[in-house]
Amino acid sequence: MQAIVFAKNRNLKQLIVDFSINDGEFIFYRYDIDAFKLIDKKGLIQVIEKPEMYITTQRIIFSKQIDIISIYFDNLESFSFINDNQEVK
C-alpha cells in the first residue's frame, strides 16, 4: 500500500504485459505474491501459487504462465491480505 501512495505523487509509466487488456485500460502496478486464493459465490476455491499481481485501472489480474484470473473492481464483494499469517481486511 505504501508503494501505491508513493506512486500517486509521481508520473506513472504504463507497464507492458503479455496478455490482452481492454480499450482504455492501463496497468501501472505489478507485484510478486506468495499465493492467491479465490472463493466464488458457490464456495469453489481456486488457488495460484507464486503469481504476479497486476493492478489496472479496471481490475486486478493474477497471472502465472497461462493461468490468469481477472477480477473487475465492480465484481469485488470482499477481500483480505494475509501478511506473515496475519490477515488484514
N, C-alpha and C positions, 0 to 999 in steps of 0.2 A: 504494500500500500504506500510506503514511503516513496518508492520509485514513481508511482503514479502522481503523487503530489508534486514531486520534484519536476516531473516532465511537464506539468501544467505551466511552469514558469519558463520554458524554453521552446524553441522551434522543434516540432516533431518531424521526423523523417518516416515516410511510409515504408514498411517492410515488404520485401519481395518474397513470395511464397510459391510452393509448387502445387497448390490446389486452387480451384476456382473460387472467386469471390463475386459478390453481386455488384451490379452497377451502382456507383456512388458509395460503395463500402471501402473503408480504409483500415489497414492494420498498422498499429503503432507500437504494440507491446508483444513481447514473446518471453515466456518463462519456461524453464525446465522444472517439472514437478515429479514427486516420487510416485504418485498414483492418483487416478481419478476413478470415482465410483458414482454411477448414475443409477438412481432408483426411480423408475417411472410410476405412473398412477396405478398400474396393475401390480406393483411390487416386484417387477422384474429388475434384476441387478445386472449392470454392465460395468466391467472393470477394465481399465487400461493401465498397465504398469509402465512407469517412466515415460509418460508422454510429454510432448511440448504443448504449452497452452498459449494460445493467441487471443488477444482481446481486440476486437474490431469495433467499428462504430455502430454495428448492428447486433453482434453476437459474441459468444465465447466459443472458441474452437479448440478441441483436444485432438492431437494428431500423433500417431506413431506408425510410421511406414504407410500402409494402406488403410489402417483403422482411423477413421475420422468421426468424431462426434461433434455436431454443431448445435448449439443451443441459443436461440434468439432471446434477447433480453425480455421481450414481451411474454415469452413462454415460461420464464422462471417463476416458480412459486416460493421456493426457499432454497437456501444453500448454506454450507458451512465450510470453513477451512480447518484442517487439523494440522497443527504445527507441533512436532515433538510430542505427539499423543495428547495434546491439549486442544480441544475443539473450540473454535471461535465462530460464532454465528453472526 
